Amino acid sequence: MLFPLETDYLTWANKYDIRVESGECSKCGNSVITNLPFAFEGYRGLKSEDHGCGEKYTWKTFVPVGEDEKSTWKNIASSM
């Protein structure tokens, strides 16, 4: 998972038409919001910060992107 240079999650959400989710953690009841942009293979998304309950309780929303992005990801991964 890569965290892009785009730091404004609302700009990222609008760019890829990703819905920002918010609510309460089902384990601890703390408020969570998907406000950290990320990229993974052919997907772009938002995730919530780790608030102490572990990855299982970290919220994520993501959408597929085009073939160009998938190809670029494969090139980056193969050069590492």
Long-range contacts (C-beta under 8 A, 24 or more apart in sequence): 1-38, 1-39, 1-40, 2-38, 2-39, 2-40, 3-36, 3-37, 3-38, 3-39, 4-37, 4-38, 4-39, 6-37, 7-37, 9-34, 9-35, 9-36, 9-37, 9-46, 12-37, 12-44, 12-46, 13-37, 13-46, 15-44, 16-44, 16-45, 16-63, 16-65, 17-63, 18-44, 18-45, 18-46, 18-61, 18-62, 18-63, 19-61, 20-46, 20-61, 21-46, 21-48, 21-59, 21-61, 23-59, 25-51, 25-53, 25-57, 26-57, 27-53, 27-57, 28-52, 28-53, 28-57, 32-58, 32-59, 33-59, 34-59, 34-60, 34-61, 38-62, 39-73, 41-70, 41-73, 42-66, 42-67, 42-69, 42-70, 42-73, 44-69
